[in-house]
Amino acid sequence: MRERRRNYELLFIIPPTRIGDEEISNTIERVSQTITNLGGVVTSTNHAPPWGRRKFAYPIRAYVEGEASRRVFTEGYYVLMHFQMATDRIAELERLLKLNDSVLRYLLTLVETRGAAPAVVMPVETLNGEETEGEETEEEFEEDEDLDEEDVAEDDEDDED
């Protein structure tokens, strides 16, 4: 059976105790390596502005490696990562992110690509003034606009009730 690979987006926060450039790059590499070991492919990593070091909306209490009690954090280093992975491996990735002391918080979302809405095609006239075949004429457009105006009028009546 074939694995179903999907696109995901991972936003994670590195605690300010690891704010050195080398520590940040090691943490990003460690998360990237975790994804790769699970059979995923990292397509992009972004920690340039507007990401990077940012202040939180509210303080977060979390345990820090080597400390017995929780510490209050008011800022962190944000990293946005896009990757592809088999759907059955996502639970294992989340488990490993929870165990990673270098990740304060994370948000993993599925990126759905939807087909673009068909654009309205206006009739194109050829050099000799004839319309091309297979495209709507101006009369058909006018009929569509009339229907839209009727629908709006009905909606307005419903709102008044």
Secondary structure as a PSIPRED ss2 file (coil, helix, strand):
# PSIPRED VFORMAT (PSIPRED V4.0)

   1 M C   1.000  0.000  0.000
   2 R C   1.000  0.000  0.000
   3 E C   1.000  0.000  0.000
   4 R C   1.000  0.000  0.000
   5 R E   0.000  0.000  1.000
   6 R E   0.000  0.000  1.000
   7 N E   0.000  0.000  1.000
   8 Y E   0.000  0.000  1.000
   9 E E   0.000  0.000  1.000
  10 L E   0.000  0.000  1.000
  11 L E   0.000  0.000  1.000
  12 F E   0.000  0.000  1.000
  13 I E   0.000  0.000  1.000
  14 I E   0.000  0.000  1.000
  15 P C   1.000  0.000  0.000
  16 P H   0.000  1.000  0.000
  17 T H   0.000  1.000  0.000
  18 R H   0.000  1.000  0.000
  19 I C   1.000  0.000  0.000
  20 G C   1.000  0.000  0.000
  21 D H   0.000  1.000  0.000
  22 E H   0.000  1.000  0.000
  23 E H   0.000  1.000  0.000
  24 I H   0.000  1.000  0.000
  25 S H   0.000  1.000  0.000
  26 N H   0.000  1.000  0.000
  27 T H   0.000  1.000  0.000
  28 I H   0.000  1.000  0.000
  29 E H   0.000  1.000  0.000
  30 R H   0.000  1.000  0.000
  31 V H   0.000  1.000  0.000
  32 S H   0.000  1.000  0.000
  33 Q H   0.000  1.000  0.000
  34 T H   0.000  1.000  0.000
  35 I H   0.000  1.000  0.000
  36 T H   0.000  1.000  0.000
  37 N H   0.000  1.000  0.000
  38 L C   1.000  0.000  0.000
  39 G C   1.000  0.000  0.000
  40 G C   1.000  0.000  0.000
  41 V E   0.000  0.000  1.000
  42 V E   0.000  0.000  1.000
  43 T E   0.000  0.000  1.000
  44 S E   0.000  0.000  1.000
  45 T E   0.000  0.000  1.000
  46 N E   0.000  0.000  1.000
  47 H C   1.000  0.000  0.000
  48 A C   1.000  0.000  0.000
  49 P C   1.000  0.000  0.000
  50 P C   1.000  0.000  0.000
  51 W C   1.000  0.000  0.000
  52 G E   0.000  0.000  1.000
  53 R E   0.000  0.000  1.000
  54 R E   0.000  0.000  1.000
  55 K E   0.000  0.000  1.000
  56 F E   0.000  0.000  1.000
  57 A E   0.000  0.000  1.000
  58 Y E   0.000  0.000  1.000
  59 P E   0.000  0.000  1.000
  60 I E   0.000  0.000  1.000
  61 R E   0.000  0.000  1.000
  62 A E   0.000  0.000  1.000
  63 Y E   0.000  0.000  1.000
  64 V C   1.000  0.000  0.000
  65 E C   1.000  0.000  0.000
  66 G C   1.000  0.000  0.000
  67 E C   1.000  0.000  0.000
  68 A C   1.000  0.000  0.000
  69 S C   1.000  0.000  0.000
  70 R E   0.000  0.000  1.000
  71 R E   0.000  0.000  1.000
  72 V E   0.000  0.000  1.000
  73 F E   0.000  0.000  1.000
  74 T E   0.000  0.000  1.000
  75 E E   0.000  0.000  1.000
  76 G E   0.000  0.000  1.000
  77 Y E   0.000  0.000  1.000
  78 Y E   0.000  0.000  1.000
  79 V E   0.000  0.000  1.000
  80 L E   0.000  0.000  1.000
  81 M E   0.000  0.000  1.000
  82 H E   0.000  0.000  1.000
  83 F E   0.000  0.000  1.000
  84 Q E   0.000  0.000  1.000
  85 M E   0.000  0.000  1.000
  86 A E   0.000  0.000  1.000
  87 T H   0.000  1.000  0.000
  88 D H   0.000  1.000  0.000
  89 R H   0.000  1.000  0.000
  90 I H   0.000  1.000  0.000
  91 A H   0.000  1.000  0.000
  92 E H   0.000  1.000  0.000
  93 L H   0.000  1.000  0.000
  94 E H   0.000  1.000  0.000
  95 R H   0.000  1.000  0.000
  96 L H   0.000  1.000  0.000
  97 L H   0.000  1.000  0.000
  98 K H   0.000  1.000  0.000
  99 L H   0.000  1.000  0.000
 100 N C   1.000  0.000  0.000
 101 D C   1.000  0.000  0.000
 102 S C   1.000  0.000  0.000
 103 V C   1.000  0.000  0.000
 104 L C   1.000  0.000  0.000
 105 R E   0.000  0.000  1.000
 106 Y E   0.000  0.000  1.000
 107 L E   0.000  0.000  1.000
 108 L E   0.000  0.000  1.000
 109 T E   0.000  0.000  1.000
 110 L E   0.000  0.000  1.000
 111 V C   1.000  0.000  0.000
 112 E C   1.000  0.000  0.000
 113 T C   1.000  0.000  0.000
 114 R C   1.000  0.000  0.000
 115 G C   1.000  0.000  0.000
 116 A C   1.000  0.000  0.000
 117 A C   1.000  0.000  0.000
 118 P C   1.000  0.000  0.000
 119 A C   1.000  0.000  0.000
 120 V C   1.000  0.000  0.000
 121 V C   1.000  0.000  0.000
 122 M C   1.000  0.000  0.000
 123 P C   1.000  0.000  0.000
 124 V C   1.000  0.000  0.000
 125 E E   0.000  0.000  1.000
 126 T C   1.000  0.000  0.000
 127 L C   1.000  0.000  0.000
 128 N C   1.000  0.000  0.000
 129 G C   1.000  0.000  0.000
 130 E C   1.000  0.000  0.000
 131 E E   0.000  0.000  1.000
 132 T C   1.000  0.000  0.000
 133 E C   1.000  0.000  0.000
 134 G C   1.000  0.000  0.000
 135 E C   1.000  0.000  0.000
 136 E C   1.000  0.000  0.000
 137 T C   1.000  0.000  0.000
 138 E H   0.000  1.000  0.000
 139 E H   0.000  1.000  0.000
 140 E H   0.000  1.000  0.000
 141 F H   0.000  1.000  0.000
 142 E H   0.000  1.000  0.000
 143 E H   0.000  1.000  0.000
 144 D H   0.000  1.000  0.000
 145 E H   0.000  1.000  0.000
 146 D H   0.000  1.000  0.000
 147 L H   0.000  1.000  0.000
 148 D H   0.000  1.000  0.000
 149 E H   0.000  1.000  0.000
 150 E H   0.000  1.000  0.000
 151 D H   0.000  1.000  0.000
 152 V H   0.000  1.000  0.000
 153 A H   0.000  1.000  0.000
 154 E H   0.000  1.000  0.000
 155 D H   0.000  1.000  0.000
 156 D H   0.000  1.000  0.000
 157 E H   0.000  1.000  0.000
 158 D H   0.000  1.000  0.000
 159 D H   0.000  1.000  0.000
 160 E H   0.000  1.000  0.000
 161 D C   1.000  0.000  0.000
